[in-house]
């Protein structure tokens, strides 16, 4: 089931109240999406599938056109989420790392296509630009009668975000357009990418920001953790206990899939010779993707379980039923 913005907001609140986090995978191919849903289905867990600008414009989706990328990505995700196999998996479609002059245009398109939740990349924005962009999205939603659930971020790669920035950024947006914000992504000592020193990761900062954001909003607000690749299980679980409800996962995910692809080609060199009797079946995309899936799905399952997401899908669906 692909969640509406209202349902996505309910999922984030459910995670905040019950102290678990939903894995958010930057899935940059159709087969990666399928693998994530397979892992979530086995774990009885909700899952967030998110796309950054580079996925939307990539060859597998928009081929340079981010709006087309959103349309094709959502069409596939809707079909999968409505299928008999995956219809009991709560699936969020979330935009991540959308930046540049077309940010509002792209996110408005995503809103109109009923994306579950939205965020933008504020790394090149001033505080005032970040606030103004979020408020503009809220104004468009109200003008067009669209539902909107937002994640707002600070400079997540800039060390520990001061609490005053929560008041300045999150607080001002909540004051101007109450009810739309569901997630707050401050810097808590992590960085995007691999090979970063993560000894500055601070569950204490997570807790302080989560408590303040929830106080400012008057409702449970969870922390979105960016730059989680490289954190160990204990660090992830400490983050969840402190208030993380969404864990972005990209670089490590890509590393797992690319390493599995390299291993497949290395192990099938002879079969990929044109005269080999197994050439065709070895060269087909299905063989490669099944091989990657056999390595990748267990890794996704392990991360879901580490975040406490296992078994939460059934509980959340019951919660939705009681609200309807």
C-alpha positions as CSV (number, residue, x, y, z in Angstrom):
1,X,0.0,0.0,0.0
2,X,1.4,3.3,-1.1
3,X,0.7,5.8,1.7
4,X,-1.0,9.1,1.1
5,X,0.6,12.2,2.7
6,X,-1.8,12.0,5.7
7,X,-1.0,8.3,6.1
8,X,2.8,9.0,5.9
9,X,2.4,11.6,8.6
10,X,0.6,9.0,10.7
11,X,3.4,6.5,10.1
12,X,6.0,9.0,11.3
13,X,4.0,9.7,14.4
14,X,3.5,6.0,15.0
15,X,7.3,5.5,14.8
16,X,7.9,8.4,17.2
17,X,5.4,7.1,19.7
18,X,6.6,3.5,19.6
19,X,10.4,4.2,19.3
20,X,11.3,2.6,16.1
21,X,12.7,3.9,12.8
22,X,11.6,3.3,9.2
23,X,14.4,2.6,6.8
24,X,14.5,5.1,3.9
25,X,16.4,3.7,0.9
26,X,17.6,5.8,-2.0
27,X,16.7,3.2,-4.5
28,X,18.2,4.1,-7.9
29,X,16.9,1.3,-10.1
30,X,13.6,-0.6,-10.6
31,X,15.2,-3.8,-9.3
32,X,16.4,-2.0,-6.1
33,X,12.8,-0.9,-5.4
34,X,11.6,-4.5,-5.8
35,X,14.4,-5.8,-3.5
36,X,13.5,-3.2,-0.8
37,X,9.8,-4.2,-0.9
38,X,10.8,-7.9,-0.7
39,X,12.8,-7.3,2.5
40,X,10.1,-5.2,4.1
41,X,7.4,-7.9,3.2
42,X,9.5,-10.6,4.9
43,X,10.0,-8.4,8.0
44,X,6.4,-7.2,8.2
45,X,7.9,-3.7,8.2
46,X,7.0,-0.3,6.6
47,X,9.6,1.0,4.2
48,X,10.4,4.4,2.7
49,X,11.6,4.5,-0.9
50,X,13.1,7.8,-1.7
51,X,14.6,9.5,-4.7
52,X,17.1,12.3,-5.1
53,X,17.5,14.5,-8.2
54,X,20.1,12.1,-9.6
55,X,17.7,9.2,-9.5
56,X,14.9,11.2,-11.1
57,X,17.1,12.4,-14.0
58,X,18.9,9.0,-14.3
59,X,18.6,6.8,-17.4
60,X,16.4,4.2,-15.6
61,X,13.7,6.8,-15.0
62,X,13.5,10.4,-16.3
63,X,16.5,10.3,-18.7
64,X,17.3,13.9,-17.9
65,X,13.7,15.0,-17.1
66,X,13.0,15.0,-13.3
67,X,9.2,15.3,-13.8
68,X,9.1,12.3,-16.1
69,X,11.3,10.6,-13.5
70,X,8.7,11.2,-10.8
71,X,5.9,9.9,-13.0
72,X,7.7,6.7,-14.0
73,X,9.0,6.1,-10.5
74,X,5.6,6.5,-8.9
75,X,3.9,4.4,-11.6
76,X,6.1,1.5,-10.9
77,X,5.9,1.9,-7.1
78,X,2.1,2.2,-7.2
79,X,1.8,-0.9,-9.2
80,X,4.1,-2.9,-6.9
81,X,2.5,-1.5,-3.7
82,X,-1.0,-2.4,-4.9
83,X,0.0,-6.0,-6.0
84,X,-1.2,-8.9,-4.0
85,X,2.4,-9.7,-2.9
86,X,3.1,-6.2,-1.4
87,X,-0.3,-4.7,-0.6
88,X,0.2,-5.2,3.1
89,X,3.6,-3.4,3.1
90,X,3.1,0.3,4.1
91,X,5.3,2.1,1.5
92,X,6.2,5.8,1.6
93,X,7.5,7.6,-1.5
94,X,9.7,10.4,-0.3
95,X,11.7,13.0,-2.3
96,X,15.3,13.6,-1.0
97,X,18.1,15.9,-2.2
98,X,16.1,18.0,-4.6
99,X,18.0,21.3,-5.2
100,X,18.6,24.1,-7.6
101,X,16.5,26.7,-9.3
102,X,13.8,24.1,-10.3
103,X,13.3,22.9,-6.7
104,X,9.8,24.3,-6.1
105,X,8.7,23.3,-9.6
106,X,9.9,19.7,-9.1
107,X,8.4,19.3,-5.6
108,X,5.1,20.9,-6.8
109,X,5.0,18.2,-9.5
110,X,5.6,15.5,-6.8
111,X,2.9,17.0,-4.6
112,X,0.4,16.9,-7.5
113,X,1.3,13.3,-8.2
114,X,0.6,12.6,-4.5
115,X,4.1,11.8,-3.2
116,X,3.8,10.6,0.4
117,X,6.2,13.1,1.8
118,X,8.7,15.7,0.6
119,X,12.0,17.2,1.5
120,X,14.5,19.4,-0.3
121,X,18.3,19.8,-0.1
122,X,19.0,22.9,1.9
123,X,22.8,22.6,1.8
124,X,23.2,25.5,-0.6
125,X,20.4,27.6,1.0
126,X,20.6,30.3,3.6
127,X,18.3,29.9,6.6
128,X,15.9,32.5,5.1
129,X,15.8,30.7,1.7
130,X,15.2,27.4,3.5
131,X,12.2,28.8,5.4
132,X,10.8,30.7,2.4
133,X,10.9,27.5,0.2
134,X,9.1,25.4,2.8
135,X,6.5,28.1,3.3
136,X,6.1,28.4,-0.5
137,X,5.4,24.7,-0.8
138,X,2.7,25.0,2.0
139,X,1.1,27.9,0.1
140,X,0.9,26.0,-3.1
141,X,-0.6,23.0,-1.3
142,X,-3.3,25.3,0.2
143,X,-4.0,27.1,-3.1
144,X,-4.4,23.8,-5.0
145,X,-6.1,21.8,-2.2
146,X,-3.3,19.3,-2.0
147,X,-2.2,17.3,1.1
148,X,1.4,17.9,2.2
149,X,3.7,16.2,4.6
150,X,7.2,17.7,5.0
151,X,10.6,16.9,6.3
152,X,12.7,20.0,7.0
153,X,16.5,19.9,7.3
154,X,19.3,22.0,8.6
155,X,22.9,21.7,7.6
156,X,23.1,18.0,8.3
157,X,26.8,17.7,7.2
158,X,27.9,20.7,9.4
159,X,28.4,19.0,12.7
160,X,25.9,19.3,15.5
161,X,23.1,21.8,14.7
162,X,22.6,24.3,17.5
163,X,19.2,24.0,19.2
164,X,18.5,27.7,18.3
165,X,18.4,26.6,14.7
166,X,15.5,24.3,15.5
167,X,13.6,27.4,16.9
168,X,14.6,29.5,13.9
169,X,14.0,27.0,11.1
170,X,11.5,24.4,12.2
171,X,9.7,26.8,14.6
172,X,9.1,29.5,12.1
173,X,7.8,27.2,9.4
174,X,5.5,25.4,11.9
175,X,4.2,28.8,13.1
176,X,3.5,30.0,9.5
177,X,2.0,26.7,8.3
178,X,1.0,24.5,11.2
179,X,0.6,20.8,10.8
180,X,2.6,20.1,7.7
181,X,5.9,19.3,9.3
182,X,6.4,15.7,10.4
183,X,10.2,15.3,10.4
184,X,13.1,17.4,11.4
185,X,16.6,16.6,10.1
186,X,19.3,18.5,12.1
187,X,23.0,17.8,12.0
188,X,23.8,15.2,14.7
189,X,27.5,14.4,13.9
190,X,27.0,12.3,10.7
191,X,27.9,13.1,7.1
192,X,26.7,11.9,3.8
193,X,29.0,9.4,2.0
194,X,31.4,6.7,3.1
195,X,34.7,6.9,4.9
196,X,33.7,9.6,7.3
197,X,34.7,9.7,11.0
198,X,31.5,9.0,12.9
199,X,32.8,9.2,16.4
200,X,31.1,12.6,16.8
201,X,27.6,11.0,16.3
202,X,25.5,12.3,19.2
203,X,22.3,10.6,20.4
204,X,22.1,13.3,23.1
205,X,21.8,15.9,20.3
206,X,19.1,13.8,18.6
207,X,17.1,13.7,21.9
208,X,17.4,17.4,22.5
209,X,16.3,18.3,19.0
210,X,13.4,15.8,19.0
211,X,12.1,17.1,22.3
212,X,12.3,20.7,21.2
213,X,10.7,20.1,17.8
214,X,7.9,18.2,19.4
215,X,7.4,21.0,21.9
216,X,7.3,23.6,19.2
217,X,4.8,21.6,17.1
218,X,2.7,20.3,20.0
219,X,2.7,16.8,18.6
220,X,5.3,14.0,18.2
221,X,8.0,15.0,15.7
222,X,10.6,12.4,14.8
223,X,14.2,13.0,13.7
224,X,15.3,12.0,10.2
225,X,18.9,10.7,10.3
226,X,21.0,11.6,7.2
227,X,24.4,10.1,6.6
228,X,23.7,6.8,8.3
229,X,26.1,4.7,6.1
230,X,28.9,3.5,8.3
231,X,27.1,3.7,11.6
232,X,27.1,0.4,13.5
233,X,24.1,-1.4,14.9
234,X,24.6,0.0,18.5
235,X,24.8,3.6,17.1
236,X,21.7,3.1,15.1
237,X,19.8,1.7,18.0
238,X,21.0,4.5,20.3
239,X,19.7,7.0,17.7
240,X,16.3,5.3,17.5
241,X,16.1,5.3,21.3
242,X,16.8,9.0,21.3
243,X,14.1,9.9,18.7
244,X,15.1,8.9,15.2
245,X,12.2,7.7,13.2
246,X,13.6,7.8,9.6
247,X,17.0,6.6,8.6
248,X,18.3,7.5,5.2
249,X,20.5,4.9,3.5
250,X,22.2,5.5,0.2
251,X,26.0,5.1,-0.1
252,X,26.3,1.8,1.7
253,X,23.3,0.5,-0.2
254,X,25.0,1.4,-3.5
255,X,28.3,-0.2,-2.4
256,X,26.5,-3.5,-1.6
257,X,24.7,-3.6,-4.9
258,X,27.8,-2.6,-7.0
259,X,30.0,-5.1,-5.2
260,X,27.5,-7.9,-5.9
261,X,27.3,-6.9,-9.6
262,X,31.1,-7.0,-9.8
263,X,31.2,-10.4,-8.2
264,X,28.5,-11.7,-10.7
265,X,30.5,-10.5,-13.7
266,X,33.8,-11.8,-12.3
267,X,32.2,-15.2,-11.6
268,X,30.6,-15.5,-15.0
269,X,33.4,-14.4,-17.3
270,X,33.5,-17.7,-19.2
271,X,29.7,-17.9,-19.6
272,X,29.7,-14.4,-21.0
273,X,31.9,-15.4,-24.0
274,X,29.7,-15.4,-27.1
275,X,30.3,-19.1,-28.0
276,X,29.5,-20.4,-24.5
277,X,26.2,-22.4,-24.4
278,X,25.0,-20.4,-21.4
279,X,25.9,-17.0,-22.9
280,X,22.3,-15.8,-23.4
281,X,21.0,-16.7,-20.0
282,X,24.1,-15.3,-18.3
283,X,24.0,-12.1,-20.2
284,X,20.3,-11.4,-19.5
285,X,19.6,-8.7,-16.9
286,X,17.5,-11.2,-14.9
287,X,20.5,-13.3,-14.0
288,X,22.5,-10.3,-12.8
289,X,19.6,-8.8,-10.8
290,X,18.7,-12.1,-9.1
291,X,22.4,-12.5,-8.1
292,X,22.5,-9.0,-6.7
293,X,19.1,-9.5,-4.9
294,X,20.4,-12.6,-3.1
295,X,23.1,-10.5,-1.5
296,X,21.2,-7.3,-1.1
297,X,17.9,-8.3,0.4
298,X,19.4,-9.9,3.5
299,X,21.4,-6.7,4.1
300,X,18.2,-4.6,3.9
301,X,16.4,-7.0,6.2
302,X,19.2,-6.8,8.8
303,X,19.0,-3.0,8.7
304,X,15.2,-3.0,9.1
305,X,15.5,-5.3,12.1
306,X,18.3,-3.2,13.6
307,X,16.0,-0.1,13.5
308,X,13.2,-2.0,15.3
309,X,11.0,-2.0,12.1
310,X,10.2,-5.7,12.1
311,X,6.5,-6.5,12.9
312,X,5.6,-2.8,12.8
313,X,3.6,-3.0,9.5
314,X,0.8,-5.0,11.0
315,X,0.6,-2.8,14.1
316,X,0.6,0.4,11.9
317,X,-2.2,-1.0,9.7
318,X,-4.3,-1.6,12.7
319,X,-3.6,1.9,13.9
320,X,-4.8,3.2,10.5
321,X,-7.9,1.2,10.7
322,X,-8.8,2.7,14.0
323,X,-8.3,6.2,12.7
324,X,-10.5,5.7,9.6
